Amino acid sequence: MKKLICSPLMASLLIGVTSQLAITQSLSNHSRMGLASSSLFTGLNKYTDVKVSQNTQQIDEKTALNLVWKLPQVQRKARDIERLSKGTIRVAAMVDSHPNLNEPYYKVQVFEKHPDENVTIYWFHVLKSNGAIEVLDVVTNQYISLEKWKPD
């Protein structure tokens, strides 16, 4: 009789434990997705080393943002704006859109952060597959390679 009662209890216990584990893991994954939302990079002197190796299949949002933020042209423009505005205007960057089937790249905006508005300086595409960067040429309204880009 004890064996008949214990078997269903053990089965119920095992099902309950595995269900709890699945729910906990699902909530953990969901909370991590929420943390991956776009964030501003406002610190001009906060550099982060980013290494994209041949083995990496795809880059994530943070890497795309760091690749753009570390560009010498972006850093020079940020320093110039901060110096000329005597520190009243900061430069920031954010991921504006994420890759999808039609557009396999992150769209990154670099902008001046004024108290009452943001003014776009540059737009970039960062390919999710390999981290290649293109910049918007505002004269032709076409994205071009960094090698062809002649800012200011």
C-alpha positions as CSV (number, residue, x, y, z in Angstrom):
1,M,0.0,0.0,0.0
2,K,2.9,2.4,0.8
3,K,4.4,1.8,-2.6
4,L,1.2,2.7,-4.3
5,I,0.9,6.0,-2.4
6,C,4.7,6.9,-2.8
7,S,4.8,6.5,-6.6
8,P,2.2,9.2,-7.4
9,L,3.7,11.5,-4.8
10,M,7.2,11.1,-6.2
11,A,5.9,11.6,-9.7
12,S,4.1,14.8,-8.6
13,L,7.2,16.1,-6.9
14,L,9.4,15.5,-9.9
15,I,6.9,17.2,-12.2
16,G,6.6,20.2,-9.8
17,V,10.4,20.6,-9.6
18,T,10.9,20.5,-13.3
19,S,8.1,22.9,-13.9
20,Q,9.5,25.3,-11.3
21,L,12.9,25.1,-13.0
22,A,11.4,25.8,-16.4
23,I,9.5,28.8,-15.1
24,T,12.5,30.2,-13.3
25,Q,14.7,29.9,-16.4
26,S,12.0,31.5,-18.6
27,L,11.7,34.5,-16.2
28,S,15.5,34.8,-16.1
29,N,15.7,34.9,-19.9
30,H,12.9,37.4,-20.1
31,S,14.6,39.7,-17.6
32,R,17.9,39.5,-19.6
33,M,16.0,40.5,-22.7
34,G,14.7,43.6,-20.9
35,L,18.2,44.6,-20.0
36,A,19.3,44.6,-23.6
37,S,17.2,47.6,-24.5
38,S,18.9,50.7,-26.0
39,S,21.1,52.7,-23.7
40,L,22.9,56.0,-24.0
41,F,26.6,56.4,-24.0
42,T,27.1,59.8,-22.6
43,G,30.6,59.5,-21.1
44,L,33.2,60.8,-23.5
45,N,36.1,59.4,-21.5
46,K,34.5,55.9,-20.9
47,Y,36.2,53.6,-23.4
48,T,35.4,49.9,-23.7
49,D,37.6,47.5,-25.6
50,V,35.7,45.5,-28.1
51,K,37.2,42.6,-29.9
52,V,35.3,41.0,-32.7
53,S,37.0,37.7,-33.7
54,Q,36.7,35.6,-36.7
55,N,35.0,32.9,-34.6
56,T,32.1,35.1,-33.5
57,Q,29.1,34.3,-35.6
58,Q,27.1,37.5,-34.9
59,I,27.5,40.6,-32.8
60,D,25.1,41.9,-30.2
61,E,23.7,45.3,-29.5
62,K,26.3,46.4,-27.0
63,T,29.1,45.4,-29.4
64,A,27.5,47.3,-32.3
65,L,27.2,50.4,-30.1
66,N,30.8,50.1,-28.8
67,L,32.2,49.7,-32.4
68,V,30.6,52.9,-33.5
69,W,31.4,54.8,-30.3
70,K,35.1,53.9,-30.5
71,L,35.5,55.2,-34.1
72,P,38.2,58.0,-34.1
73,Q,35.9,60.3,-36.1
74,V,33.1,59.9,-33.5
75,Q,35.5,60.5,-30.6
76,R,37.0,63.6,-32.3
77,K,33.6,65.1,-33.0
78,A,32.5,64.4,-29.4
79,R,35.6,66.1,-28.0
80,D,35.2,69.1,-30.4
81,I,31.6,69.6,-29.5
82,E,32.2,69.4,-25.8
83,R,35.2,71.8,-26.0
84,L,33.4,74.3,-28.2
85,S,30.2,74.3,-26.0
86,K,32.4,74.5,-22.9
87,G,30.8,71.2,-21.6
88,T,27.2,72.3,-22.0
89,I,26.5,69.9,-24.9
90,R,27.3,66.2,-24.7
91,V,27.5,63.7,-27.4
92,A,25.8,60.3,-27.0
93,A,25.0,57.3,-29.1
94,M,22.1,54.8,-29.0
95,V,20.9,51.8,-31.0
96,D,17.9,53.1,-32.9
97,S,16.8,49.8,-34.5
98,H,17.7,46.1,-34.4
99,P,18.4,43.7,-37.3
100,N,15.4,42.0,-39.0
101,L,14.9,39.9,-42.1
102,N,14.9,43.0,-44.4
103,E,17.6,45.0,-42.7
104,P,20.4,42.7,-41.2
105,Y,22.0,45.5,-39.3
106,Y,21.8,47.6,-36.1
107,K,21.1,51.3,-36.8
108,V,23.1,53.5,-34.5
109,Q,22.5,57.2,-34.0
110,V,25.2,59.5,-32.7
111,F,23.7,62.8,-31.5
112,E,24.2,66.0,-29.6
113,K,22.4,65.9,-26.3
114,H,20.9,69.3,-25.6
115,P,18.7,70.1,-22.6
116,D,15.5,70.4,-24.7
117,E,16.3,68.3,-27.8
118,N,18.6,65.8,-29.4
119,V,20.3,66.7,-32.7
120,T,21.6,63.9,-34.9
121,I,25.2,64.1,-36.0
122,Y,25.7,60.7,-37.7
123,W,23.8,57.5,-38.6
124,F,25.5,54.2,-38.9
125,H,24.6,50.7,-40.0
126,V,26.5,47.9,-38.2
127,L,26.0,44.5,-39.8
128,K,25.0,41.8,-37.3
129,S,26.9,39.1,-39.1
130,N,30.4,40.6,-39.0
131,G,30.3,44.1,-37.4
132,A,31.1,45.9,-40.7
133,I,30.2,49.6,-40.3
134,E,28.6,51.9,-42.9
135,V,27.8,55.6,-42.4
136,L,25.1,57.7,-43.9
137,D,26.3,60.2,-46.5
138,V,23.8,63.0,-46.0
139,V,24.6,64.5,-49.5
140,T,23.7,61.3,-51.4
141,N,21.4,59.8,-48.7
142,Q,23.3,56.5,-49.2
143,Y,25.2,54.4,-46.7
144,I,28.9,54.2,-47.6
145,S,31.9,52.4,-46.2
146,L,34.1,54.0,-43.6
147,E,37.0,54.1,-46.1
148,K,35.0,56.4,-48.4
149,W,33.7,58.6,-45.5
150,K,35.1,62.1,-45.2
151,P,33.5,63.7,-42.2
152,D,33.7,67.4,-41.9
